[in-house]
Amino acid sequence: MNGLHPVIPISDLRYKTKDIMSQAQQEPIVLTQRGRATAVLIGFDAYNKMARRLQALEDERDEAIMKLAWARKDKMEFVGIEALDKLYREKFGEPLPE
């Protein structure tokens, strides 16, 4: 994906559904509502590929965290969940996964 994707008003879906769905199998389409980008329509295979890649990256991230924790275990004292969540947010910009 090169970042330069077709942009169409969401209202076009009503009248050009078949053509737009066919195009979405080839490349992502940015949908707009009232002139503002609101969604991206992508083919199912592209979505699955993206979801698998994201899951693999998250698995790698979590494994790296565990390896780091094991490497530092002798130097660490017990850390409460609140402190762990704070560290995780600082490192990854998001809360701990549930």
C-alpha positions in Angstrom: 0.0 0.0 0.0 1.5 3.3 -1.1 -0.7 5.7 0.9 -2.3 7.1 -2.3 -5.7 5.4 -2.4 -8.9 6.2 -4.2 -11.2 8.5 -2.2 -15.0 8.2 -2.7 -18.0 9.5 -0.9 -19.8 6.8 1.1 -23.0 7.6 -0.7 -21.5 6.1 -3.9 -21.7 2.7 -2.2 -25.4 2.7 -2.7 -25.2 3.1 -6.5 -21.8 1.6 -7.4 -21.6 -1.2 -4.9 -20.4 -3.9 -7.3 -17.7 -1.7 -8.9 -16.4 -0.4 -5.6 -16.3 -3.9 -4.0 -14.4 -5.1 -7.0 -11.9 -2.2 -6.8 -11.5 -2.9 -3.0 -10.2 -6.3 -3.8 -7.3 -4.6 -5.7 -6.5 -1.7 -3.4 -7.9 0.0 -0.3 -10.5 2.7 -0.8 -11.0 5.7 1.5 -14.6 6.4 2.2 -15.7 9.9 3.0 -18.7 11.3 4.7 -19.5 15.0 4.5 -16.0 15.5 2.9 -14.1 13.8 5.7 -12.4 10.5 5.6 -14.4 8.1 7.9 -13.5 4.5 6.9 -11.3 2.4 4.6 -12.7 -0.4 2.6 -10.3 -3.3 1.9 -10.6 -6.7 0.5 -11.0 -9.6 2.8 -7.7 -11.3 1.9 -5.8 -8.0 2.5 -7.6 -7.6 5.8 -6.7 -11.2 6.9 -3.0 -10.6 5.9 -2.9 -7.4 7.9 -4.6 -9.0 10.9 -2.2 -11.9 10.9 0.8 -9.6 10.6 -0.5 -7.4 13.5 -1.0 -10.5 15.6 2.6 -11.7 14.8 4.0 -8.3 15.8 2.0 -8.2 19.0 3.2 -11.8 19.8 6.8 -10.7 19.2 6.3 -7.6 21.4 4.9 -9.7 24.2 7.7 -12.3 23.9 10.3 -9.5 24.1 8.7 -8.1 27.2 8.8 -11.6 28.9 12.5 -12.1 27.9 13.3 -8.7 29.3 11.5 -9.5 32.5 13.3 -12.8 32.9 16.7 -11.2 32.2 16.0 -8.6 34.9 14.3 -11.0 37.4 17.2 -11.1 39.8 17.3 -7.3 40.1 13.6 -6.8 40.4 11.3 -6.9 43.4 7.6 -7.6 43.1 5.9 -5.1 41.0 2.2 -4.5 41.4 -0.1 -4.6 38.4 -0.6 -0.8 38.5 3.2 -0.2 38.2 3.5 -2.8 35.5 0.6 -1.2 33.6 2.4 2.2 33.9 5.6 0.8 32.6 3.8 -0.9 29.7 2.0 2.3 28.8 5.3 4.2 28.8 7.0 1.6 26.6 4.2 0.9 24.1 1.7 3.7 24.5 -1.2 1.4 25.3 -2.6 -0.4 28.3 -1.6 -4.0 29.2 -3.4 -6.6 27.1 -6.1 -8.5 29.0 
